[in-house]
Amino acid sequence: MTTNKRSTIIVFLFSLISACSSQPDIECKVPTINSIHLNNSHLIDSPSTTNSKIIELHDKQTFEETGGKYLFFENGALREYNFFQIRSSPRYTESYNKLGGLTKREGNPILFTSIIEVLPDSLVFNFYVSNISIRALNLFAVINKTDTLWGIASNNTIFSNTINYQVGYNAKNKYRIEYKSNLSYNSCKDKAFFASDSGFINHSSPN
């Protein structure tokens, strides 16, 4: 596949989710409407309101239908967070009670992967990880089953309440590139979890 400099490469994903769903945890506290909106104002669209109260926030649609969506109780507490890659089915969900306690976590906190060609044969993998109620410890990627590369955490992200782990890769003479990302993280009560994701791209090296 030929791409322009700094263009996004289309990724063919075969997601392998090994993240565990957690049990209800009422000690987990989450951001308020104000903090979600103010801290991520450049990433969030104008809020949806009812009777002047914010009932819904969602990410700007950087990649078509991909992004996060927040639903709130009438008291302003976060009721549910969903991250979608396609709108019909969330990839990741967190649900809360009116006191702000986490009651359910489902799906894979490795929310989205993009791959950028920054120079001919020089790729950067961007692994976007949720950080609402979890604390990511580290992420590494295994590429073509031989190269193990550790991600560098960055706040340079395109989605609200996420961390971007970046991995650089020399793709010279590589025409099919398979990857598996591996995330270690803690819940807000320091319970240890693990998640992984995998995919591949077809890459054309310049002559």
Residue frames relative to the residue before (quaternion, step in Angstrom):
aa qw qx qy qz dx dy dz
M 1.0000 0.0000 0.0000 0.0000 0.00 0.00 0.00
T 0.2428 -0.7744 0.5700 0.1285 3.56 -0.83 1.00
T 0.0272 -0.8065 0.5904 -0.0155 3.55 -0.88 0.93
N 0.5010 -0.6161 0.5091 0.3321 3.54 -1.25 0.39
K 0.6614 -0.5000 0.3742 0.4155 3.53 -1.24 0.42
R 0.8502 0.0774 -0.1273 0.5050 3.54 -0.98 1.02
S 0.4493 0.6586 -0.4887 0.3544 3.57 1.07 0.56
T 0.5032 -0.6464 0.4821 0.3107 3.54 -1.20 0.53
I 0.3177 -0.7445 0.5600 0.1765 3.55 -0.87 0.99
I 0.4672 -0.6622 0.5048 0.2974 3.56 -0.94 0.86
V 0.2041 -0.7965 0.5637 0.0780 3.56 -0.80 1.03
F 0.2217 -0.7415 0.6189 0.1338 3.55 -0.98 0.92
L 0.1367 -0.8485 0.5108 0.0204 3.55 -0.33 1.29
F 0.0262 -0.7152 0.6972 0.0420 3.48 -1.18 0.77
S 0.1627 -0.8490 0.4982 0.0674 3.52 0.21 1.31
L 0.0922 -0.7596 0.6433 0.0271 3.52 -0.94 1.01
I 0.0895 -0.8382 0.5380 0.0080 3.56 -0.15 1.28
S 0.0006 0.7968 -0.6039 0.0192 3.53 -0.75 1.07
A 0.3868 0.7054 -0.5012 0.3187 3.57 1.22 0.37
C 0.3673 -0.7376 0.5287 0.2038 3.54 -1.00 0.87
S 0.4267 -0.6497 0.5576 0.2915 3.56 -1.12 0.66
S 0.3355 -0.7673 0.5115 0.1927 3.56 -0.81 0.99
Q 0.5287 -0.5878 0.5036 0.3483 3.52 -1.31 0.32
P 0.6679 -0.4931 0.3513 0.4329 3.63 -1.15 0.41
D 0.0448 -0.8023 0.5936 -0.0442 3.53 -0.93 0.96
I 0.1726 -0.8483 0.4934 0.0843 3.58 0.03 1.29
E 0.6023 0.5713 -0.3744 0.4132 3.60 1.21 -0.09
C 0.5377 0.6093 -0.4124 0.4117 3.59 1.25 -0.11
K 0.1418 -0.7892 0.5942 0.0626 3.57 -0.78 1.02
V 0.2101 -0.8018 0.5554 0.0676 3.54 -1.02 0.86
P 0.6502 -0.5241 0.3661 0.4107 3.60 -1.22 0.34
T 0.4757 -0.6376 0.5246 0.3033 3.54 -1.28 0.43
I 0.6993 -0.4175 0.3491 0.4634 3.54 -1.32 0.11
N 0.6821 0.5100 -0.3003 0.4294 3.57 0.81 -1.00
S 0.6955 0.4679 -0.2955 0.4583 3.58 0.86 -0.90
I 0.6133 0.5325 -0.3533 0.4642 3.60 1.03 -0.70
H 0.7135 0.4602 -0.2641 0.4576 3.55 0.84 -0.99
L 0.7087 0.4682 -0.2778 0.4488 3.59 0.82 -0.96
N 0.7100 0.4661 -0.2710 0.4529 3.58 0.88 -0.90
N 0.7757 0.2777 -0.1479 0.5472 3.58 1.21 -0.43
S 0.2130 0.8447 -0.4795 0.1061 3.58 1.22 0.42
H 0.6723 0.4938 -0.3066 0.4584 3.61 1.06 -0.66
L 0.7097 0.4377 -0.2493 0.4926 3.59 1.26 -0.26
I 0.6995 0.4606 -0.2420 0.4899 3.59 1.28 -0.32
D 0.4459 -0.6808 0.5189 0.2614 3.55 -1.03 0.82
S 0.6968 -0.4323 0.3480 0.4544 3.57 -1.29 0.14
P 0.4888 -0.7037 0.4277 0.2880 3.61 -0.83 0.94
S 0.3968 -0.6548 0.5831 0.2719 3.53 -1.32 0.49
T 0.0897 -0.8287 0.5524 0.0035 3.59 -0.81 0.99
T 0.0936 -0.7350 0.6655 0.0897 3.52 -1.38 0.43
N 0.8229 -0.0358 -0.0342 0.5660 3.58 -0.67 1.13
S 0.6792 -0.5247 0.2520 0.4471 3.54 1.02 1.01
K 0.5913 0.5386 -0.3842 0.4612 3.62 1.22 0.26
I 0.4493 -0.6762 0.5116 0.2815 3.56 -0.99 0.86
I 0.0882 -0.8092 0.5802 0.0271 3.58 -0.74 1.04
E 0.8115 0.0981 -0.0237 0.5755 3.57 1.19 -0.42
L 0.0259 -0.7469 0.6640 0.0240 3.53 -1.17 0.77
H 0.0422 0.8004 -0.5980 -0.0070 3.57 -1.12 0.52
D 0.6095 -0.5701 0.4192 0.3573 3.52 -1.24 0.57
K 0.5442 -0.5518 0.5055 0.3793 3.50 -1.28 0.41
Q 0.4631 -0.7161 0.4533 0.2594 3.57 -0.93 0.88
T 0.1014 -0.8350 0.5405 0.0215 3.53 0.31 1.31
F 0.7755 0.1617 -0.0865 0.6042 3.57 1.02 -0.82
E 0.7482 -0.4001 0.2093 0.4861 3.56 0.36 1.32
E 0.8456 -0.1353 0.1138 0.5037 3.62 -0.54 -1.12
T 0.5113 0.6701 -0.4058 0.3533 3.59 1.26 0.11
G 0.5060 0.6523 -0.4750 0.3047 3.57 -0.99 0.84
G 0.5799 -0.6006 0.4433 0.3263 3.54 -1.38 0.11
K 0.1217 -0.7681 0.6260 0.0576 3.54 -1.24 0.62
Y 0.1554 -0.7907 0.5907 0.0423 3.58 -0.90 1.04
L 0.0889 -0.7665 0.6346 0.0421 3.57 -0.99 0.92
F 0.1900 -0.8217 0.5353 0.0472 3.58 -0.95 0.92
F 0.4891 -0.5978 0.5449 0.3263 3.52 -1.32 0.47
E 0.6709 -0.4967 0.3621 0.4149 3.56 -1.30 0.25
N 0.6700 0.4948 -0.3068 0.4606 3.60 1.13 -0.55
G 0.6147 -0.5872 0.3326 0.4083 3.59 1.28 0.12
A 0.5222 0.6318 -0.4203 0.3893 3.59 1.24 -0.13
L 0.5303 -0.6237 0.4712 0.3282 3.55 -1.10 0.69
R 0.2424 -0.7819 0.5625 0.1159 3.57 -0.79 1.05
E 0.8047 -0.1160 0.1181 0.5701 3.58 0.90 -0.89
Y 0.1187 -0.7442 0.6525 0.0797 3.52 -1.20 0.73
N 0.0121 -0.7833 0.6214 -0.0126 3.55 -0.93 0.96
F 0.1409 -0.7466 0.6389 0.1204 3.55 -1.12 0.68
F 0.1597 -0.8098 0.5635 0.0353 3.53 -0.79 1.12
Q 0.1986 -0.7003 0.6637 0.1720 3.50 -1.27 0.60
I 0.7258 0.0477 -0.0840 0.6811 3.51 1.33 -0.49
R 0.5722 -0.6684 0.3520 0.3194 3.58 -0.90 0.90
S 0.6224 0.5836 -0.3573 0.3800 3.59 1.08 -0.51
S 0.8149 0.1169 -0.0305 0.5669 3.60 1.10 -0.52
P 0.3537 -0.7451 0.5163 0.2304 3.64 -0.68 1.01
R 0.4267 -0.6843 0.5332 0.2555 3.53 -1.11 0.73
Y 0.7991 0.0516 0.0215 0.5986 3.57 1.10 -0.73
T 0.0436 -0.8092 0.5853 -0.0283 3.57 -0.97 0.92
E 0.0206 -0.7399 0.6711 0.0426 3.52 -1.20 0.71
S 0.1034 -0.7881 0.6056 0.0369 3.60 -0.93 0.95
Y 0.1486 -0.8056 0.5733 0.0188 3.55 -1.11 0.83
N 0.4131 -0.6588 0.5498 0.3050 3.56 -1.29 0.28
K 0.7232 -0.4697 0.2883 0.4163 3.58 -1.27 0.15
L 0.6421 0.5141 -0.3185 0.4711 3.58 1.26 -0.35
G 0.5787 -0.6075 0.3653 0.4032 3.58 1.28 -0.02
G 0.5048 0.6592 -0.4225 0.3637 3.58 1.23 0.26
L 0.4737 -0.6691 0.4991 0.2808 3.56 -1.01 0.83
T 0.1228 -0.8135 0.5668 0.0434 3.59 -0.80 1.02
K 0.8081 0.0249 -0.0051 0.5885 3.60 1.17 -0.43
R 0.0043 -0.7559 0.6546 0.0135 3.53 -1.16 0.73
E 0.0582 0.8099 -0.5771 0.0875 3.59 -0.66 1.09
G 0.7403 0.4221 -0.3026 0.4269 3.54 -1.15 0.64
N 0.6193 -0.5617 0.4297 0.3411 3.51 -1.35 -0.28
P 0.3435 -0.7634 0.5056 0.2088 3.64 -0.61 1.05
I 0.5287 0.5098 -0.4446 0.5128 3.60 1.27 0.08
L 0.2011 -0.8779 0.4260 0.0862 3.50 0.23 1.37
F 0.8135 -0.0561 0.1390 0.5619 3.55 0.84 -0.98
T 0.1343 -0.7742 0.6146 0.0694 3.56 -1.14 0.71
S 0.0063 0.7607 -0.6491 -0.0070 3.55 -0.97 0.90
I 0.1944 -0.7698 0.6010 0.0917 3.54 -1.16 0.66
I 0.1293 -0.8128 0.5680 0.0111 3.55 -0.67 1.19
E 0.2770 -0.7162 0.6141 0.1820 3.56 -1.03 0.83
V 0.1573 -0.8279 0.5347 0.0626 3.59 -0.28 1.25
L 0.7528 0.0116 -0.0116 0.6580 3.56 1.27 -0.59
P 0.6513 -0.4744 0.3718 0.4610 3.62 -1.16 0.27
D 0.8464 0.0715 -0.1161 0.5148 3.56 -0.77 1.14
S 0.6437 0.4626 -0.3430 0.5040 3.61 1.21 0.29
L 0.0513 -0.8247 0.5621 -0.0354 3.56 -0.45 1.27
V 0.1416 -0.7378 0.6489 0.1206 3.53 -1.29 0.52
F 0.2456 -0.7407 0.6139 0.1193 3.54 -0.83 1.11
N 0.1079 -0.7732 0.6229 0.0505 3.58 -0.96 0.91
F 0.0687 -0.7935 0.6046 -0.0073 3.57 -0.52 1.22
Y 0.1695 -0.8108 0.5570 0.0598 3.59 -0.44 1.24
V 0.0951 -0.8208 0.5622 -0.0331 3.55 -0.63 1.26
S 0.4859 -0.6617 0.4902 0.2929 3.59 -0.96 0.89
N 0.0117 -0.8039 0.5939 0.0284 3.58 -1.09 0.65
I 0.2708 0.7685 -0.5352 0.2229 3.59 1.03 0.73
S 0.8340 0.0550 0.0088 0.5489 3.59 0.66 -1.08
I 0.6783 0.4327 -0.3069 0.5085 3.59 1.22 0.21
R 0.2655 -0.7291 0.6065 0.1734 3.53 -1.29 0.41
A 0.3024 -0.7693 0.5392 0.1611 3.54 -0.40 1.27
L 0.2945 -0.7624 0.5544 0.1568 3.57 -0.97 0.91
N 0.7572 -0.2470 0.1735 0.5792 3.56 0.89 -0.93
L 0.1300 -0.7599 0.6303 0.0916 3.53 -1.31 0.35
F 0.0251 0.7731 -0.6337 -0.0043 3.54 -1.03 0.81
A 0.2711 -0.7548 0.5792 0.1456 3.53 -1.24 0.58
V 0.2031 -0.7299 0.6396 0.1301 3.54 -1.10 0.81
I 0.1010 -0.8208 0.5622 -0.0009 3.55 -0.57 1.20
N 0.8445 -0.0206 -0.0656 0.5311 3.54 -0.83 1.13
K 0.6140 -0.6292 0.3009 0.3696 3.53 1.17 0.85
T 0.7072 0.4550 -0.2612 0.4739 3.59 1.25 0.08
D 0.7632 0.3512 -0.1835 0.5105 3.59 0.97 -0.84
T 0.1175 -0.7810 0.6120 0.0409 3.56 -0.76 1.11
L 0.0019 0.8188 -0.5686 0.0789 3.55 -0.55 1.23
W 0.3414 -0.7535 0.5297 0.1874 3.57 -0.85 1.00
G 0.4289 -0.7089 0.5061 0.2396 3.55 -1.00 0.88
I 0.2946 -0.7208 0.6027 0.1743 3.53 -1.22 0.66
A 0.3807 -0.7511 0.4952 0.2135 3.58 -0.60 1.16
S 0.0099 0.7935 -0.6059 0.0561 3.54 -0.98 0.94
N 0.3922 -0.6946 0.5502 0.2469 3.56 -1.19 0.62
N 0.4704 0.6498 -0.4469 0.3959 3.57 1.30 0.16
T 0.2367 0.7994 -0.5024 0.2293 3.53 0.25 1.30
I 0.3824 -0.7261 0.5284 0.2177 3.56 -1.24 0.48
F 0.7082 0.3796 -0.2436 0.5432 3.59 1.32 -0.05
S 0.5383 -0.6383 0.4431 0.3263 3.58 -1.06 0.72
N 0.8550 0.1195 -0.1100 0.4925 3.55 -1.22 0.68
T 0.5470 0.5629 -0.4341 0.4421 3.54 0.84 1.04
I 0.2742 -0.6889 0.6382 0.2070 3.49 -1.42 0.33
N 0.2619 -0.7576 0.5798 0.1460 3.56 -1.00 0.84
Y 0.1350 -0.7651 0.6260 0.0677 3.57 -0.69 1.13
Q 0.1476 -0.8200 0.5519 0.0355 3.56 -0.61 1.19
V 0.0639 -0.7765 0.6269 -0.0055 3.54 -1.05 0.93
G 0.2376 -0.7700 0.5782 0.1274 3.58 -0.79 1.03
Y 0.0293 -0.8140 0.5794 -0.0286 3.56 -1.05 0.77
N 0.3266 -0.7150 0.5894 0.1862 3.56 -1.04 0.92
A 0.1262 -0.8438 0.5213 0.0175 3.56 -0.35 1.28
K 0.2852 0.7801 -0.5176 0.2054 3.60 1.15 0.37
N 0.8474 0.0587 -0.1090 0.5163 3.55 -0.91 1.07
K 0.5384 0.5637 -0.4277 0.4577 3.57 1.17 0.57
Y 0.1410 -0.8380 0.5261 0.0337 3.57 -0.55 1.16
R 0.7402 0.1238 -0.1304 0.6479 3.57 1.22 -0.40
I 0.0830 -0.8140 0.5749 -0.0101 3.53 -0.60 1.18
E 0.1011 -0.7858 0.6099 0.0171 3.54 -0.62 1.21
Y 0.0260 -0.8069 0.5901 0.0041 3.56 -1.01 0.75
K 0.0854 -0.7418 0.6600 0.0831 3.51 -1.35 0.45
S 0.1873 -0.7786 0.5919 0.0915 3.56 -0.72 1.10
N 0.1317 -0.7968 0.5896 0.0117 3.55 -1.01 0.92
L 0.0779 -0.8239 0.5609 -0.0210 3.56 -0.60 1.21
S 0.1308 -0.7345 0.6599 0.0890 3.54 -1.09 0.85
Y 0.1216 0.8062 -0.5694 0.1052 3.58 -0.85 0.92
N 0.3411 -0.7073 0.5821 0.2111 3.53 -1.35 0.36
S 0.4281 -0.6232 0.5702 0.3213 3.53 -1.24 0.46
C 0.7032 -0.4634 0.3185 0.4350 3.58 -1.27 0.04
K 0.6920 0.4004 -0.2864 0.5280 3.62 1.25 -0.15
D 0.5637 -0.6555 0.3485 0.3621 3.56 1.26 0.59
K 0.3514 0.6862 -0.5447 0.3300 3.57 1.03 0.73
A 0.3740 -0.7554 0.4974 0.2051 3.59 -0.84 0.96
F 0.0040 -0.7849 0.6191 -0.0270 3.55 -1.04 0.88
F 0.1910 -0.7625 0.6092 0.1047 3.51 -1.34 0.31
A 0.0028 0.7861 -0.6181 0.0072 3.58 -1.06 0.77
S 0.0629 -0.7892 0.6092 0.0456 3.55 -1.18 0.54
D 0.0780 -0.7684 0.6343 0.0342 3.52 -1.29 0.43
S 0.0698 -0.8161 0.5731 0.0277 3.60 -1.08 0.57
G 0.1015 0.7822 -0.6102 0.0747 3.53 -1.25 0.44
F 0.2227 -0.7636 0.5827 0.1667 3.56 -1.26 -0.19
I 0.1381 -0.7421 0.6418 0.1353 3.53 -1.36 0.28
N 0.3413 -0.6665 0.6106 0.2579 3.52 -1.32 0.35
H 0.0765 -0.8229 0.5622 -0.0305 3.55 -0.65 1.16
S 0.1931 -0.7679 0.6012 0.1073 3.56 -1.07 0.82
S 0.2989 -0.7535 0.5614 0.1663 3.56 -0.63 1.14
P 0.5077 -0.6383 0.4710 0.3361 3.62 -1.04 0.68
N 0.5406 -0.6202 0.4568 0.3383 3.55 -1.15 0.57
